[in-house]
Every structure is written in C-alpha cells, then in structure tokens.
Amino acid sequence: MLISVLGFALMNLTVKYLHRLPATELVLFRSIVSLVLSFYFLARRKVSPWGVQKKYLIARGVFGVAALSMFFYTLQELPLGSAITIQYLSPIFTALFGIFILKEKVQWWQWLFFAISFGGIALIKGFDASISPLLFFMGLGSAICAGLAYNFIRKVKNTDHPLVVVLYFPLIATPVMAVISIFNWVQPMGWEWLLLLLMGVLTQIAQINMTKALQLVEVNEITGLKYLGVIFALGFDYFLFDHRYTYLVLIGMFMVVGGVVLNLIFKAYLKRRRRQSLH
C-alpha cells in the first residue's frame, strides 16, 4: 500500500510538471495506455469486454472521466496539497450517494466525522489565497463525480469482472478526450514525452500494488494509509515548488484527512465488535 501511495504521489507530480499540456490531453494519454492493457488482459482471460449491467458501467465511465479531468486540472493549477486534500472528500460523497444508489445507511457518528472534514474544507477555502472559486468548485466537482463512480463500481461488483469495470473508463475517455483534444491540442515536446510515459507507468505500478494490498488483507486495515499521500504532496510543495501554507490551511487539511480516516477506523472497530459478538 505504501508503494501504491508513493506511485500515485509521483504520478500527481508528473501531472504538475506537465502544466503546459491541457488536462484533457493528459487524460487521453493515460486512457490510451489503460485501453490497450485492459483489452490485452481481457483477451488473455477470455472475458467478454462488454459486461452485464451496461448502463451502470457506462455511468461509472462517464463520472470517472469527469472526476479525473477535473482533478488533473486542479493538480496543474493549485498547490498539490490543496488539490489532493479537496479530492479526499470523495469517500464522503461515496457514502452520501450510497444512501440513494445502494440503499446503504449512514450512521449518526459518520455525520460527525463528515462535518469535521467539511469544516476543514471551509478553513482551506477561506485561508488559501491560491484557491479561486472556480478551482474550488472544480475540485469539489471531482470529488462528487468520483463518489458517484465508486457507487456504480460497487453496483456491478457481483455481476461484472473487475477488468471489465476498469475497461469502461478508457472506453469512454479515449474517444471523448480525442475529440476535445482536436480543438485544443498542444504538441508534447522533448522531456514531456518521457513524463507522459512515466505518468502511465507510475499509475500502473500504483494500481497493481493497491490491488494486491487490498486482496491480501481487509480493506479497513490499510485504506487509511492512502491518505499519507497528503504528506508527500506537502513535501513536494515545500521542497520543489517553494509553496508555504498558513497554519490554518494546514489545520484544515488535517481536519479533512482526519474526518475521513476516523470514519474508516470507527467502521473497522464496529465491524470487529460485531464479529466478536457473533463468536
């Protein structure tokens, strides 16, 4: 999981250094790599690529593409720490949309942890001068779309192969981003080609290690580690981009992460207690 966190952190850094290229173009390059790999592995396993619950798979793809496009844009325009912290609200929106899409309940104590996270966002927005209203709402929109995408992924978990679920992201992203890129194409130059390749490789390394970690132990035991990404982001901002945060913004960031992680820890605790009571 730590290798995964570092992989995603370095991938975010490559997006930051590819600031000259439009975010839609970065999504296009990433989706082409994912499309080729997905079809290759589906063919090897002789799995039909089209899936069973197509409307939910398409919805997963559409909201996933929207989430990543807005996230890449905020990564390019905002300090890394701010962009990533706003994106960390996605588990809260996953739980909120889960009430309607998956008919899941949100307990009263979860609302308390959600309130802590949203209080942190209010601090960040109020005291980080680099966050314009447009960038703030794009970051929030990315988290909302990610929350919807996660719900549709869970909606098809019992009917569709994981590789099919993965495929529907590049299946939608590639043609959509190709059309958009025709109108605002910026030719990559020199080292940018290397960074684009590195972005794809780092994403693959991060996703493979995250999947392995989630398969080896219970999700609740290690998911909290992924929020260490904000520490890497703050380090990159400080040492590479010479960006300084005020204490109130830092407190806001840790409130966001704290609210999400406390929710995870408390859920894991209640799950263990229920299991012990059954024995």
DRENDRENGU-468110 format. One record per residue (C-alpha): residue number from 1; residue in one letter; x, y, z. Coordinates in steps of 0.02 Angstrom, whole numbers, plus 32768, in hexadecimal, padded with zeros to 4 digits. Layout:
NUM;A;X;Y;Z
...
***
This chain:
1;M;8000;8000;8000
2;L;8091;8076;8024
3;I;80DC;8053;7F77
4;S;8030;807B;7F30
5;V;8024;811F;7F90
6;L;80D2;8152;7F55
7;G;80A6;8120;7EA1
8;F;8009;818C;7EA1
9;A;8067;821C;7EF4
10;L;80EE;8218;7E6C
11;M;8068;8209;7DE6
12;N;8017;82A7;7E2B
13;L;80C0;82FA;7E23
14;T;80D7;82CE;7D6A
15;V;802C;831C;7D47
16;K;8068;83BA;7D9F
17;Y;8105;83C0;7D33
18;L;809B;83A7;7C95
19;H;8046;844D;7CB6
20;R;805D;8487;7C00
21;L;7FEC;83FB;7BBF
22;P;7F2E;8404;7BD7
23;A;7EE7;8390;7C5D
24;T;7E77;833F;7BDA
25;E;7F11;830E;7B76
26;L;7F5F;82BD;7C10
27;V;7EC0;8259;7C2E
28;L;7EC5;8224;7B76
29;F;7F78;81E2;7B82
30;R;7F53;8189;7C25
31;S;7EB2;813C;7BE0
32;I;7F09;80FB;7B40
33;V;7F88;809B;7BAB
34;S;7EFB;8058;7C19
35;L;7E91;8028;7B82
36;V;7F1D;7FC0;7B33
37;L;7F49;7F69;7BD7
38;S;7E92;7F47;7C02
39;F;7E6B;7EF6;7B59
40;Y;7F0C;7E90;7B64
41;F;7EE4;7E47;7C10
42;L;7E2C;7E2A;7BE4
43;A;7E61;7DCA;7B48
44;R;7EDE;7D62;7BAC
45;R;7E57;7D31;7C29
46;K;7DD4;7D19;7BA0
47;V;7D5B;7D91;7BF6
48;S;7CD8;7DEF;7B8E
49;P;7D05;7EA9;7B97
50;W;7C53;7EEC;7B8E
51;G;7C10;7EB8;7C39
52;V;7B63;7E92;7C7C
53;Q;7B1E;7F31;7CCC
54;K;7B4E;7FA7;7C3F
55;K;7AF0;8041;7C7B
56;Y;7B4D;803E;7D23
57;L;7BF3;801A;7CCD
58;I;7BD8;80AE;7C57
59;A;7BA9;811C;7CEC
60;R;7C48;80E2;7D45
61;G;7CAD;8113;7CAB
62;V;7C5A;81BD;7C92
63;F;7C6C;81F5;7D48
64;G;7D1B;81AC;7D53
65;V;7D53;820F;7CBB
66;A;7D04;82AF;7CFF
67;A;7D56;8295;7DA9
68;L;7E04;8276;7D63
69;S;7DFB;8307;7CE7
70;M;7DCD;8384;7D6F
71;F;7E4D;8339;7DE7
72;F;7EDB;8348;7D68
73;Y;7EA9;83FC;7D46
74;T;7EAD;8429;7DFF
75;L;7F54;83CE;7E12
76;Q;7F9C;843E;7D8B
77;E;7F54;84E0;7DCD
78;L;7F57;84CB;7E8B
79;P;7FE0;849C;7F08
80;L;7FE5;83DD;7F0F
81;G;7FB1;83D6;7FC6
82;S;7F14;843E;7FAA
83;A;7EDD;83DF;7F0E
84;I;7EF6;8333;7F5D
85;T;7EA2;8363;8002
86;I;7E04;839D;7FA9
87;Q;7E04;82FA;7F45
88;Y;7E0B;829B;7FEB
89;L;7D55;82CB;8008
90;S;7D22;8243;7F8A
91;P;7D05;81BB;800F
92;I;7C86;822F;8063
93;F;7C27;8248;7FC0
94;T;7C34;818B;7FA3
95;A;7BDA;816F;8048
96;L;7B59;81F7;8025
97;F;7B2D;81B8;7F77
98;G;7B2E;8107;7FBC
99;I;7A8F;8134;801D
100;F;7A30;8147;7F79
101;I;7A8D;80D6;7EFE
102;L;7AB7;8042;7F6D
103;K;7A34;805D;7FF7
104;E;7ABD;8061;807B
105;K;7AA9;80B7;8123
106;V;7B18;8141;8167
107;Q;7B25;813A;8224
108;W;7B17;81D5;8291
109;W;7BD0;81CE;82C2
110;Q;7C02;81D0;820A
111;W;7BAB;8279;81F6
112;L;7C1A;82BA;8282
113;F;7CB9;8283;8228
114;F;7C76;82C9;8183
115;A;7C58;8370;81DB
116;I;7D0F;8373;8214
117;S;7D49;8358;8160
118;F;7CD6;83DE;8119
119;G;7D0E;8455;81A4
120;G;7DC0;8436;8168
121;I;7D8E;845F;80B5
122;A;7D40;8502;80F1
123;L;7DE6;8530;8145
124;I;7E4A;8507;80A9
125;K;7DD6;856A;8036
126;G;7DD1;85FB;80AF
127;F;7E8C;860C;80CD
128;D;7EE3;85C8;8030
129;A;7EEE;865C;7FBA
130;S;7F22;85ED;7F28
131;I;7E76;8599;7F21
132;S;7E00;85FD;7EB1
133;P;7D45;85D5;7EB8
134;L;7D52;857F;7E0C
135;L;7DE2;850E;7E44
136;F;7D8C;84E9;7EEA
137;F;7CEC;84B1;7E95
138;M;7D4D;844E;7E13
139;G;7DA6;83F2;7EA0
140;L;7D00;83D6;7EF8
141;G;7CB2;839D;7E54
142;S;7D3F;831F;7E3E
143;A;7D1E;82D6;7EEB
144;I;7C62;82CF;7EC9
145;C;7C79;8277;7E21
146;A;7CF6;81FE;7E70
147;G;7C76;81D6;7EF7
148;L;7BF5;81AE;7E71
149;A;7C71;8143;7E0E
150;Y;7C9D;80DD;7EAA
151;N;7BE4;80BB;7EC9
152;F;7BCB;807A;7E19
153;I;7C67;800D;7E2C
154;R;7C1A;7FC0;7EC8
155;K;7B73;7FAF;7E6F
156;V;7BBE;7F34;7DF2
157;K;7C37;7ED8;7E67
158;N;7BCF;7E37;7E64
159;T;7BAB;7E34;7DA9
160;D;7C42;7E79;7D4C
161;H;7CFA;7E48;7D48
162;P;7D70;7ECB;7D96
163;L;7DCF;7EDA;7CF1
164;V;7D2C;7F06;7C98
165;V;7D09;7F8D;7D1A
166;V;7DB9;7FD2;7CFE
167;L;7DA2;7FCC;7C40
168;Y;7D0A;803E;7C3F
169;F;7D72;80D2;7C7A
170;P;7DE8;80D7;7BE1
171;L;7D5C;8099;7B70
172;I;7D00;813D;7B90
173;A;7D96;81AD;7BB3
174;T;7DF7;8185;7B13
175;P;7D76;81BD;7A90
176;V;7D34;824F;7AF8
177;M;7DE1;8294;7B21
178;A;7E1D;8275;7A6F
179;V;7D91;82E4;7A2A
180;I;7DB1;836C;7AAD
181;S;7E6D;8364;7A8E
182;I;7E55;8384;79D3
183;F;7E1B;8435;79FF
184;N;7E9F;845E;7A83
185;W;7F32;83EB;7A56
186;V;7FDC;841D;7A98
187;Q;806C;83B9;7A4F
188;P;80D6;8366;7AD8
189;M;818E;8392;7AC7
190;G;822F;8340;7B00
191;W;8229;8309;7BB5
192;E;816B;8319;7BB9
193;W;815F;8275;7B57
194;L;81C6;8221;7BDF
195;L;8157;826A;7C67
196;L;80BA;822E;7C0D
197;L;8103;817E;7C06
198;L;8137;818C;7CBC
199;M;8087;81C4;7CEC
200;G;803F;8126;7C9F
201;V;80C1;80B2;7CEC
202;L;80AF;80FF;7D9B
203;T;7FF1;80EF;7D90
204;Q;8002;8038;7D62
205;I;807F;8014;7DF0
206;A;8010;806F;7E6D
207;Q;7F70;8016;7E37
208;I;7FC0;7F69;7E35
209;N;800B;7F7E;7EE4
210;M;7F69;7FC6;7F29
211;T;7F06;7F32;7EE1
212;K;7F83;7EB5;7F2B
213;A;7F7A;7F0A;7FD5
214;L;7EBB;7F0B;7FD5
215;Q;7EBA;7E52;7FA6
216;L;7F33;7E20;8031
217;V;7EDC;7E70;80C7
218;E;7E36;7EBE;80F5
219;V;7E15;7F66;80A4
220;N;7DFD;7FC0;814B
221;E;7EA9;7F8A;8188
222;I;7F0C;7FEA;8104
223;T;7E9B;8064;80A7
224;G;7ECB;80EE;8122
225;L;7F7F;80E3;80E4
226;K;7F4D;812F;803E
227;Y;7F30;81D6;8095
228;L;7FEB;81E1;80B5
229;G;7FEA;8226;8004
230;V;7FC9;82D2;804D
231;I;8071;82C9;80A9
232;F;80CC;82A7;8004
233;A;806A;8335;7FB2
234;L;8098;83B1;803C
235;G;814E;837B;802E
236;F;814E;8395;7F70
237;D;80FC;8440;7F85
238;Y;817D;8475;8008
239;F;821E;8432;7FBB
240;L;81FA;8437;7EFF
241;F;8180;84C8;7EE7
242;D;81B1;8534;7F7D
243;H;80FA;8542;7FB1
244;R;80D4;856D;8067
245;Y;802D;854A;80BA
246;T;7FE6;85AD;814C
247;Y;7FC6;854E;81EE
248;L;7F0A;855E;81D7
249;V;7F12;850E;812A
250;L;7F7D;847F;816F
251;I;7F01;8467;81FE
252;G;7E75;8462;817B
253;M;7ED2;83DE;8116
254;F;7EE9;836D;81AC
255;M;7E32;8386;81DD
256;V;7DFD;8347;8130
257;V;7E70;82AF;8138
258;G;7E4A;8295;81F1
259;G;7D8D;8290;81D5
260;V;7D9D;8210;8149
261;V;7E1B;81A2;81A6
262;L;7DB8;81A8;824A
263;N;7D20;816D;81E8
264;L;7D87;80D9;81A5
265;I;7DD0;80AD;824F
266;F;7D27;80B5;82A8
267;K;7CD5;8049;8222
268;A;7D60;7FC8;8234
269;Y;7D4C;7FCC;82F3
270;L;7C90;7FAE;82E9
271;K;7CAA;7F22;826B
272;R;7D25;7ECB;82E1
273;R;7CAB;7EDD;8373
274;R;7C1D;7E92;830E
275;R;7C8C;7E00;82DC
276;Q;7CC1;7DE2;8391
277;S;7C0C;7DE6;83CD
278;L;7BE0;7D5F;834D
279;H;7C69;7CEE;8393
***
